[in-house]
Amino acid sequence: MRVTDRQVRKLFMEYQKSGKIQMAALKAGMNRDTASAYIGSGRLPSEQVVARDWRTRQDPFEAHWAEAEAMLREAPELEAKALFEWLGEQHGGQYDEGQLRTFQRHVRRWRALSGPEKEVYFPQDHRPGVRLSTDFTCLKSLGLTIHGEAFEQMLCHSVLTYSNWQWGALCLSESFLSLRKGFQAALARLDRVPAEHWTDNTTAATHKLGGDAQGHRGFNGSYVKLMEHFGLEPHTINREEPHENGDVESANGALKRRLKQHLLLRGNRDFDDADAIRRFIEEVFTKANRGRQKRLAEELAVMRPLRVALLPEYVEEDVPVSRWSTVQSDRRTYSVPSRLIGETVRILRHEERVEVYLAGVRQLDMPRLTGEKTHSINYRDIIEWLLRKPGAFAQYRFRADLFPSLVFRRAYDRLCQDCAPRRADLEYLRILRQAARTMECEVERVLVDLAQRDLTPRWSLVQEFWPTALPVAVPDLLPLNVELADYDALLAEVPA
């Protein structure tokens, strides 16, 4: 049985009282010879442990470790697993997967003893009311859905680095509009303004390289105006150094873990709409911030009140309508009604939608394009002119946008298979005009019916299979005969 430090302390105390080893050993619960050895050394068992510097079994990598070490010296960034697989390939599968952990320990010890110097991180003292950090984080890993459809928006996440108070806003992309939306949501919630705003080198805040030796990116003019409006000093971290924005970076991970826990408590990840997801996330923020009120109070005490109005969450611009019946906004192309050709319209580009105005009257409202999609052409805007010029359809730059669904695309392919090219184009454009004039879903239903019957969807067949409206029976109404005497009787009953 192993002797503990507690037993030896008891032994020393009893031996000091009586001076007899046998009695002290009995009271400490150990053998007399063991007690004599500890009294002679005067040290506890934990102080007598000797670090083992010998191996208890043969090193399985001894024969080839020199090769592995040479590779590590040449490329220190090599991962142990990749090096282990390479070593096995070089020596005919001599090593099996069960030895990987042993090899990883070898590599780790080599890095500590002979490897390159590691980067040192310095903890920072944050002052209250100074720094608000903002970053974007993707919510895809949470598995959120709306009626079963995946919800893949992002979150613009802001953190006060002293108190760790947090807030955020849903957004579609890492755009300036998204940054402004999330940043202003945090300020509105605080009703106070910190001294500095920090971001990474996102294109929402920075754009081109500056002229300094470190290659710092310059701020976008729109972002500078936003900071000037609220009186904050803008800052960015160094390029390719995300750890410098570590407060909000670590908060992103902690927030998503918290959201996952609340989703588990909720019982499901499906919501009615995006607004329900927004309310759920804001509730999680509110609960998390309750434990930060003491340090938040210190921040609010030194922060300036929010005395300026929030900026509108859209970008306003005047653009001409081209002869192709399109407008350009944020390097993306949108179609508009052809009657606007030659006019200059006002565009309000929101984070999620684009509005088009002429003479103060809204002409249309359409979803804003994000990601890699650069054009959105609504066939309803141009179909009448395409029918007048059907030859333009074959080489039309945005022809892919003129297939509203896979059903329409398959119908066109069948027409191309069974008709001459020009005839196929004309037949399809007539079908598309029917969708523009009536209901797209009704045309799609007819096309599906024709496909199931293995019939070529010619315009004449579409008309033949078009559902006929049932006659509406108008009820016969009796003529209304008004008797003035009835009104006189009513007036007679009213008290004077």
ABEGO torsion letter per residue (X at the ends): XBBBAAAAAAAAAAAAAAGBAAAAAAAAGBBAAAAAAAAAAGBBAAAABBBBABBABBBAAAAAAAAAAAAAAABAABBAAAAAAAAAAAAGGABBAAAAAAAAAAAAAAAAAABBBBBBBBBBBBBBGABBBBBBBBAAAAGBBBGGBBBABBBBBBBBAAAGBBBBBBBABBBAAAAAAAAAAAAAAAGBBBABBBBBABAAABABBBABAAGBBBBBAAAAAAAAAAGBBBBBBBBGBAAAAAAAAAAAAAAAAAAAAAAAAAGBABBABAAAAAAAAAAAAAAAAAAAAAAAAAAAAABBBBABBBBBBBBBBBBBBBAAGBBBBGGBBBBBBAAABGBBBBBBBBAABBBBBBGGBBABBBBBBBEABABBBBAAAAAAAAAABAAAAAABAAAAAABABAAAAAAAAAAAAABBAAAAAAAAAAAAAAAAABBAAAAAAAAAAAAAAGBBBBAAAAAAABBBBBBBBBBBBBBBBBBAAAAAAAAAABBX
